[in-house]
């Protein structure tokens, strides 16, 4: 599978959705092939944060661009979103823009589900809910009438009347052994933030195990990664931008709180500069960024989504397009 380079569009991180649209459109012109949008109700941080609804934003991006393949990273199709509505939304996008839509799904985060009235279930419950949701989405994408009586969801003669002519890749987000196996068994690929050693030692073996259990070829599955980068000639300035994402450095942050203000307080007390540097690749050199992307591709990742929080994002996109993308493509040819 040929590697593809994508642009990560964080709904939480920019001053307004129109500006983020400009950045993602600029990314296509620079040579990025894909765009992944985060899907949140609450952002991770309170100060200076935003949180646009990504499905409308993605539709706007599809209309503005010509080739970019877009999708979420990632959607929780089990609580605030009913899986049938997720199926309908992405089928509609896929019908209008064939071959340009993917969907990634996961077990969720507390800050998105609890504020709109849902309890936060234990992991095993959320995993079971996700498995049901994936089955529902796939069955509805056939365009047939669907009856479904699961433990968590029901359908009564439900049918989508507009389904895409080209398949929509359904990617499953995973960070632990169990979810990596689920991704191999049920998904068209996996989305992870795993380091290269963790990817080789834990993610791939369990992804492959899940695929083989379902009689599937693991080589055909997408391996998608979020690569966090901050680039500037001034290292301290590049590092300073990463502090906005400090709350994601809290261990167990996914199920810790639904209040961004509380998460900020916990992060201020517990997340060190060293922890931030573990999560972000902070550099003054585009050559180093190129090497990092190539290292991920050589390790087996084939969708590399570059999440930049560089001080000058427009310049990062342009320089990455001029320097990194041609070099990476040349070395992959």
Buried (B, 14 or more C-beta within 10 A) or exposed (E): EEBBBBBBBBBBBBEEBEEBBBBBBBBBEBBBBBBBBBBBBBBBBBEEBBBBEBBEBBBBBBEEBEEBBBBBBBBBBBBBBBBBEBBBBBBBBBBBBEEBBBBBBBBBBBBBBBBEEBEBBEBEBBBBBBBBBBBBBBBBBEBEEBEBEBEBBEBEEBEBEEBBEEBBBBBBBBBBBBBBBBBBBBBBBBBBBBBBEEBEEBBBBBBBBBBBEEEBEBEEBBBBBBBBBBBBEEBEBBBBBBBBBBBBBBEEBBBBBBBBEBBBBBBEEEBEEEBBEEBBBBBEEBEBBBBBBBEBBEBBBBBBBBBBBBBBBEEBBBBBBEBBBEBBEEEEE
